[in-house]
């Protein structure tokens, strides 16, 4: 135990010693994370221009990686990219076909109705072209993340920068919320600049789980007495992020974060990395304290849980409406980015008042099926699932950086679970963030000690 503690202390001191000069990969990680958070600050990059700027900047970052010999070698030595790359290619090919009448389901009848020939599977070519450009940008940012994660030191640098940026964003959102300097769409719920408290909840839930990785790593071999002193920066970041998560009053994000934390401990136990030390008990006590804080101070969140049945009925009506629309055009859908157009055509006198302001299906899976059809949606879901599965299997074989890697993988659960009841992934900057973190975990799962 003493030897392990000395080893952990030496590693911590080594990490601290590398704060200046900047550690390996600092520039690449800083550029990617700055791009993601610039999108968050630009109101989630919801408008077309900031979204396209983000996609173009992602492509430029990938070109930098390819033009730098050391980075290019690291990217090219990562195994297993062919399969998810092939699935993504299918997505792009089917997306391109949706701009023509040659998609699996043929041209949509609306083009004949307006007398435009040739028609297309999508009902809005410009919206679909924009979404395909965003998807290419996400692919580029994923590969930038893979390149970053190909080196353990670069991955550690990227995770630390992400945590720092997330904590700073949380502090900014908190100050803006309490002072009223940031406009809030729903009174009493923090949303920062992400235009939705639920989207903000997804962000803070994911960031809180990511923090647990390096925090658990720092606590390894520590006594309960020194647990809080071992990583004051990570403890402070976790406190900020959890406070912001609580203030979003997002039920889905709270449940998704719980699922992600459970997934993290399952991965650690499966890999034989979970050991109940006194420091671990400090974390458990912190979790209990958080639960008490929710009960005592999370008045808005608890009040929203009392309305869950009412809101579930409303969401069920929305899901049913769009599920039936999917069944009416199951093979190629209505085209990426066409939700608003579809939604307006589905409303009638009984639903227009309640659902007119809805801007997403509140279920990522139904929306993708509706917009893209079963083939394209299946290819995208399989692509993401294969990335996470590959990272998980490889992570179980690793002996280093496992806490950080498993925290990144567990954080995926926030998007997967919350996507059942909300639309955070429809926010471009959130999709950019997840693409980068998916690439980071994929590269880190193979990783190196350089």
C-alpha positions in Angstrom: 0.0 0.0 0.0 2.8 2.4 0.9 4.6 1.6 -2.4 1.4 2.2 -4.3 0.8 5.5 -2.5 4.4 6.6 -3.3 3.8 5.7 -6.9 0.5 7.7 -7.0 2.2 10.6 -5.3 5.1 10.6 -7.8 2.6 10.5 -10.7 0.7 13.4 -9.2 3.8 15.5 -8.7 4.9 14.7 -12.2 1.6 15.9 -13.6 1.7 19.1 -11.6 5.3 19.7 -12.7 4.2 19.7 -16.3 1.7 22.6 -16.0 4.5 24.8 -17.3 5.8 24.6 -19.9 2.5 23.4 -21.4 2.2 19.6 -21.6 2.2 17.6 -24.8 -0.8 18.3 -27.0 -1.8 21.4 -25.2 -2.3 23.4 -28.4 -4.4 20.8 -30.2 -6.5 20.2 -27.2 -7.0 23.9 -26.5 -8.0 24.6 -30.1 -10.6 21.8 -30.1 -12.1 22.6 -26.7 -12.1 26.3 -27.5 -14.1 25.5 -30.6 -16.7 23.5 -28.7 -17.1 26.1 -26.0 -17.3 28.9 -28.5 -20.3 27.1 -29.9 -21.8 26.9 -26.4 -21.3 30.6 -25.9 -22.8 31.3 -29.4 -26.1 30.0 -28.0 -25.4 26.4 -28.9 -24.5 27.4 -32.5 -28.2 27.0 -33.3 -28.0 29.5 -36.2 -26.7 28.3 -39.6 -23.7 30.6 -39.7 -22.0 29.7 -36.4 -22.8 26.0 -37.1 -21.1 26.2 -40.5 -18.2 28.1 -39.0 -17.8 25.3 -36.4 -17.9 22.6 -39.1 -15.3 24.5 -41.2 -13.0 25.0 -38.2 -13.3 21.3 -37.3 -12.2 20.4 -40.8 -9.3 22.9 -40.5 -8.2 21.3 -37.2 -8.2 17.8 -38.9 -6.1 19.2 -41.7 -3.6 20.5 -39.1 -3.5 16.9 -37.6 -2.9 15.4 -41.0 -0.2 18.0 -41.9 1.7 17.4 -38.7 3.9 14.2 -39.1 3.7 13.1 -35.5 0.0 13.6 -35.2 -0.6 12.0 -38.5 1.3 8.9 -37.5 -0.7 8.7 -34.3 -4.0 8.9 -36.1 -3.0 6.3 -38.7 -1.9 3.7 -36.2 -5.3 3.7 -34.4 -7.0 0.4 -35.3 -10.7 -0.1 -35.7 -11.7 3.1 -37.5 -12.7 1.3 -40.7 -15.9 -0.2 -39.4 -17.5 3.0 -37.8 -16.1 4.9 -40.8 -17.9 2.6 -43.2 -21.2 3.1 -41.3 -20.7 6.8 -41.3 -20.1 6.7 -45.1 -23.4 4.8 -45.5 -25.1 7.7 -43.5 -23.5 10.3 -45.8 -24.4 8.3 -49.0 -28.0 7.9 -47.9 -28.1 11.6 -46.9 -26.8 12.5 -50.4 -29.4 10.2 -52.0 -32.2 12.0 -50.0 -31.4 15.1 -52.1 -32.5 13.1 -55.2 -35.4 11.0 -56.2 -33.3 7.8 -55.9 -33.4 7.3 -52.2 -34.8 4.0 -50.9 -38.4 5.4 -50.5 -38.3 7.4 -53.7 -39.2 11.1 -54.1 -41.6 12.6 -51.6 -45.1 13.4 -53.2 -44.8 17.0 -52.1 -42.6 17.8 -55.1 -45.3 16.6 -57.5 -47.8 18.6 -55.6 -45.9 21.9 -56.1 -44.9 20.9 -59.7 -41.1 20.7 -59.2 -39.2 18.0 -61.1 -37.0 16.2 -60.4 -38.2 15.7 -56.8 -36.3 14.4 -53.8 -36.8 12.2 -50.7 -36.2 15.2 -48.5 -38.9 17.9 -48.4 -36.3 20.7 -47.9 -33.0 20.3 -49.8 -31.4 23.4 -48.3 -32.0 22.2 -44.7 -30.7 18.7 -45.5 -27.6 20.1 -47.2 -26.9 22.2 -44.0 -27.3 19.1 -41.8 -25.0 17.0 -44.0 -22.3 19.7 -43.8 -22.7 19.7 -40.0 -22.3 15.9 -40.0 -19.0 16.2 -41.9 -17.8 18.7 -39.3 -18.7 16.3 -36.5 -16.7 13.5 -38.3 -13.7 15.8 -38.5 -13.9 16.7 -34.9 -14.3 13.1 -34.0 -11.0 12.3 -35.8 -9.3 15.3 -34.0 -10.4 13.7 -30.7 -9.0 10.3 -31.9 -5.7 11.9 -32.7 -5.6 13.6 -29.3 -6.5 10.4 -27.4 -3.8 8.4 -29.2 -1.3 9.7 -26.7 -2.0 9.3 -23.0 -0.4 12.6 -22.1 -2.4 14.5 -24.8 -5.6 12.8 -23.6 -4.9 13.8 -20.0 -4.2 17.3 -21.1 -7.5 17.4 -23.1 -9.6 16.1 -20.2 -8.0 18.6 -17.8 -8.7 21.5 -20.2 -12.2 20.3 -20.7 -12.9 20.2 -17.0 -11.4 23.7 -16.6 -13.5 25.1 -19.4 -16.6 23.4 -18.1 -16.1 24.8 -14.6 -15.5 28.3 -16.0 -18.6 28.0 -18.2 -20.6 26.8 -15.1 -19.4 29.8 -13.0 -20.3 32.2 -15.9 -23.8 30.6 -16.2 -24.3 30.7 -12.4 -23.3 34.4 -12.2 -25.5 35.2 -15.2 -28.4 33.4 -13.6 -28.3 35.0 -10.2 -27.7 38.5 -11.6 -30.1 38.2 -14.4 -27.5 39.3 -16.9 -28.1 36.2 -19.1 -31.6 35.9 -20.6 -33.4 32.8 -19.3 -36.3 31.2 -21.3 -37.7 29.6 -18.2 -37.8 31.6 -15.0 -36.1 29.9 -12.0 -34.0 27.5 -14.1 -30.4 28.0 -15.1 -29.6 27.5 -18.8 -26.5 29.6 -19.4 -26.2 30.4 -23.1 -27.5 27.0 -24.3 -31.1 28.2 -24.8 -32.7 25.5 -22.8 -32.4 24.4 -19.1 -32.6 20.8 -20.2 -29.7 21.1 -22.7 -27.7 22.9 -20.0 -28.6 20.0 -17.7 -27.2 17.5 -20.2 -24.0 19.6 -20.3 -23.5 19.8 -16.6 -24.4 16.2 -16.0 -21.9 15.0 -18.6 -19.1 17.3 -17.3 -19.7 16.1 -13.7 -19.2 12.5 -14.8 -16.0 13.4 -16.7 -14.6 15.0 -13.6 -14.9 11.8 -11.7 -12.3 10.1 -13.8 -9.2 12.2 -12.9 -10.7 12.7 -9.4 -10.8 8.9 -8.8 -7.3 8.6 -10.2 -6.0 11.2 -7.8 -7.7 9.5 -4.8 -6.0 6.2 -5.6 -4.0 5.1 -2.5 -5.1 8.2 -0.5 -6.4 8.1 3.0 -9.7 9.6 4.0 -7.9 12.4 5.8 -6.0 13.5 2.6 -8.8 12.8 0.1 -10.1 16.3 0.0 -6.6 17.8 -0.2 -5.5 15.4 -2.9 -7.3 17.2 -5.7 -8.8 20.5 -4.7 -9.2 21.7 -8.3 -11.2 18.7 -9.3 -13.3 18.9 -6.1 -14.0 22.6 -6.8 -15.0 21.9 -10.4 -17.3 19.0 -9.3 -19.0 21.3 -6.8 -19.6 24.0 -9.4 -20.9 21.6 -12.0 -23.2 19.8 -9.6 -24.6 23.1 -8.3 -25.3 24.2 -11.8 -26.9 20.8 -12.6 -29.2 21.2 -9.6 -30.1 24.7 -10.7 -31.2 23.6 -14.2 -33.9 21.6 -12.5 -33.7 19.1 -15.3 -35.3 15.8 -14.3 -33.9 13.9 -17.3 -30.4 15.2 -16.8 -30.5 14.2 -13.1 -31.6 10.7 -14.0 -29.1 10.5 -16.8 -26.3 11.5 -14.6 -27.3 8.8 -12.1 -27.2 6.2 -14.9 -23.8 7.5 -16.0 -22.3 7.3 -12.5 -23.7 3.7 -12.2 -22.2 2.8 -15.5 -18.8 4.2 -14.4 -18.8 2.0 -11.3 -19.9 -1.0 -13.3 -17.0 -0.5 -15.7 -14.5 0.0 -12.8 -15.8 -3.2 -11.0 -15.8 -5.2 -14.3 -12.1 -4.2 -14.8 -11.2 -4.9 -11.2 -10.4 -1.3 -10.5 -13.1 -0.7 -7.9 -11.7 -1.0 -4.4 -13.5 0.3 -1.3 -10.9 2.4 0.4 -11.4 5.2 2.9 -11.1 7.7 0.1 -13.9 5.8 -1.8 -16.1 6.2 1.3 -15.5 9.9 1.1 -16.9 9.9 -2.4 -19.8 7.8 -1.2 -20.5 10.3 1.6 -20.4 13.1 -0.9 -23.0 11.3 -3.0 -25.2 11.0 0.0 -24.7 14.7 0.8 -25.7 15.5 -2.8 -28.9 13.5 -2.4 -29.7 15.4 0.8 -28.9 18.7 -1.0 -31.3 17.9 -3.8 -34.0 17.1 -1.2 -33.4 20.2 0.9 -32.5 22.8 -1.7 -33.6 21.5 -5.1 -37.1 22.8 -4.6 -37.6 23.5 -8.3 -36.3 20.1 -9.4 -38.4 18.3 -6.8 -41.5 20.3 -7.8 -40.9 19.3 -11.4 -40.8 15.6 -10.4 -44.3 16.0 -8.9 -45.5 17.0 -12.4 -43.8 14.2 -14.2 -47.0 12.3 -15.0 -48.6 15.4 -16.6 -45.5 16.1 -18.7 -45.2 12.5 -19.6 -48.7 12.5 -21.1 -47.8 15.6 -23.1 -44.6 14.1 -24.4 -46.4 10.8 -25.2 -48.8 12.8 -27.5 -45.8 14.4 -29.2 -44.0 11.1 -29.6 -47.1 9.5 -31.0 -47.6 12.3 -33.5 -44.1 12.0 -34.9 -43.9 8.2 -34.6 -47.0 8.0 -36.9 -45.3 10.4 -39.3 -42.3 8.1 -39.4 -44.5 5.1 -40.1 -46.0 7.1 -43.1 -42.5 7.4 -44.6 -40.3 4.8 -43.0 -37.6 4.1 -45.6 -36.0 7.5 -46.3 -37.9 9.8 -44.0 -38.5 13.4 -44.8 -34.9 14.6 -44.8 -32.4 15.8 -42.2 -33.2 19.1 -40.7 -36.9 19.1 -41.7 -38.5 18.7 -38.3 -40.1 22.2 -38.2 -41.7 21.7 -41.6 -43.0 18.2 -40.7 -44.2 19.4 -37.3 -46.3 22.3 -38.7 -48.1 19.9 -41.2 -49.0 17.5 -38.4 -50.8 20.1 -36.2 -54.5 20.5 -36.2 -57.0 22.7 -34.3 -56.8 20.5 -31.2 -53.0 20.5 -30.9 -51.8 23.7 -32.4 -52.1 25.7 -29.2 -50.1 23.2 -27.1 -47.5 22.1 -29.6 -46.9 25.1 -31.9 -43.8 26.3 -30.1 -42.2 22.8 -30.0 -38.9 22.8 -31.9 -37.8 19.2 -31.5 -39.4 15.8 -30.9 -37.9 15.5 -27.4 -36.7 12.1 -28.4 -33.5 11.9 -30.5 -34.3 8.4 -31.7 -37.8 9.1 -33.0 -36.5 12.4 -34.6 -33.7 10.6 -36.5 -36.1 7.9 -37.7 -38.6 10.4 -38.8 -36.1 12.7 -40.6 -33.8 10.0 -42.1 -35.7 6.8 -42.4 -34.9 3.4 -40.9 -31.7 2.7 -43.0 -29.9 5.9 -42.3 -30.9 6.0 -38.7 -29.8 2.4 -38.1 -26.4 3.2 -39.7 -25.8 6.2 -37.4 -27.0 4.4 -34.3 -24.7 1.4 -35.2 -21.8 3.8 -35.8 -22.0 5.4 -32.4 -22.7 2.1 -30.7 -19.7 0.5 -32.3 -17.4 3.4 -31.2 -18.6 3.1 -27.6 -18.4 -0.8 -27.6 -14.9 -0.8 -29.1 -13.7 1.8 -26.5 -15.2 -0.2 -23.7 -13.7 -3.6 -24.7 -10.3 -2.1 -25.3 -10.5 -0.2 -22.0 -10.9 -3.4 -20.1 -7.5 -4.5 -21.4 -5.8 -1.3 -20.4 -3.8 -0.9 -17.2 -3.2 2.8 -17.3 -5.6 5.8 -17.6 -8.6 3.5 -16.9 -10.4 5.8 -14.5 -10.3 8.7 -17.1 -11.2 6.4 -20.0 -14.2 4.8 -18.1 -15.4 8.2 -17.0 -15.5 9.3 -20.7 -17.3 6.2 -21.7 -19.8 6.5 -18.8 -20.5 10.1 -19.8 -21.9 8.8 -23.1 -24.8 7.5 -21.0 -25.9 11.0 -20.3 -26.7 11.6 -24.0 -28.0 8.1 -24.5 -30.5 8.2 -21.6 -31.5 11.9 -21.8 -32.0 11.5 -25.5 -35.1 9.5 -24.8 -36.9 12.5 -23.4 -35.1 15.6 -24.7 -33.2 17.2 -27.6 -29.7 18.2 -26.4 -28.1 16.4 -29.4 -30.1 18.6 -31.7 -28.0 21.6 -30.4 -25.0 21.7 -32.7 -22.4 22.7 -30.1 -23.6 19.7 -27.9 -23.2 17.4 -30.8 -19.7 18.8 -31.4 -18.8 18.2 -27.8 -19.9 14.6 -27.9 -18.2 13.9 -31.2 -14.9 15.2 -29.7 -15.3 13.2 -26.5 -16.2 10.0 -28.5 -13.0 10.4 -30.5 -11.0 11.1 -27.4 -12.2 7.9 -25.7 -11.8 5.8 -28.9 -8.2 6.9 -29.2 -7.4 6.7 -25.5 -8.8 3.1 -25.4 -5.9 2.1 -27.7 -3.6 4.9 -26.4 0.1 4.9 -25.7 2.5 6.1 -23.0 4.1 8.8 -25.0 
